[in-house]
Amino acid sequence: MEDQRIESTTNSMAKENHIHNRNELEFAIFCIESVAYRLEMEPEKLYDVLAEKSNLLYNYIIPSYDVLHTQGKDYIVDDIISVLSERGVL
């Protein structure tokens, strides 16, 4: 089900590898710092995982900003960790 959600999101959104505005930038930073804290990982290392290794930052987190930013911190962190685990990058 997660794969379908991710595929649907990436197919329906622009696949541009950039952040479009300040809100998305702040949300990306929030996600990176929150997930890194939960995983006891350096934020720089997690950024590499999200942006380079899995491309999750640009193909899931940013395109899903409108929905994800309305959720609570624990939900967002759990969701990102779940997707990373499903993709085998954690």
C-alpha positions in Angstrom: 0.0 0.0 0.0 2.8 2.4 0.8 4.4 1.7 -2.6 1.1 2.6 -4.3 0.8 5.8 -2.3 4.3 6.8 -3.2 3.9 5.9 -6.8 0.6 7.8 -7.0 2.2 10.8 -5.4 5.2 10.9 -7.6 3.2 10.2 -10.8 0.7 13.0 -10.1 3.2 15.6 -8.9 6.0 17.4 -10.8 9.2 15.4 -10.5 11.4 18.5 -10.2 14.2 18.1 -7.7 13.8 21.4 -6.0 11.9 23.1 -3.2 9.4 25.7 -4.4 9.0 28.0 -1.5 9.9 28.9 2.1 7.2 26.7 3.6 8.5 23.6 1.8 12.0 24.5 2.9 11.0 24.8 6.5 9.0 21.6 6.3 12.0 19.7 4.7 14.3 21.0 7.5 11.7 20.0 10.1 11.4 16.5 8.7 15.1 16.0 8.4 15.8 17.1 12.0 12.9 15.2 13.5 13.6 11.9 11.7 17.4 12.3 12.4 16.6 12.8 16.1 14.4 9.8 16.3 16.9 7.6 14.5 19.8 9.1 16.5 21.5 10.0 13.3 23.3 13.2 12.2 20.9 15.4 10.2 23.6 15.7 7.4 23.7 11.9 7.0 19.9 11.7 7.0 19.8 14.4 4.3 22.1 12.3 2.1 19.7 9.3 2.7 16.6 11.3 1.8 18.0 13.4 -1.0 20.7 11.2 -2.6 20.2 7.6 -1.7 16.4 7.3 -1.8 15.3 10.6 -3.4 12.5 10.5 -0.9 12.9 14.2 -0.2 12.0 15.3 -3.7 9.7 12.4 -4.8 7.6 12.1 -1.6 8.2 14.6 1.2 8.1 17.8 -0.9 5.3 16.7 -3.3 3.2 15.5 -0.3 3.8 18.8 1.6 0.2 19.9 1.4 -1.1 16.7 3.1 1.9 15.9 5.4 2.3 19.3 7.0 -1.2 19.0 8.4 -0.3 15.9 10.4 1.4 15.7 13.8 5.1 15.3 14.3 4.9 11.7 15.3 2.8 10.7 12.3 5.2 12.5 9.9 8.3 10.9 11.5 6.7 7.4 11.6 5.6 7.7 8.0 9.0 8.8 6.7 10.7 6.0 8.6 8.2 3.5 7.3 8.8 4.5 3.7 12.6 4.4 4.2 12.3 0.9 5.7 10.1 -0.3 2.9 12.6 1.0 0.3 15.4 -0.8 2.2 17.5 2.3 2.8 17.4 2.0 6.6 
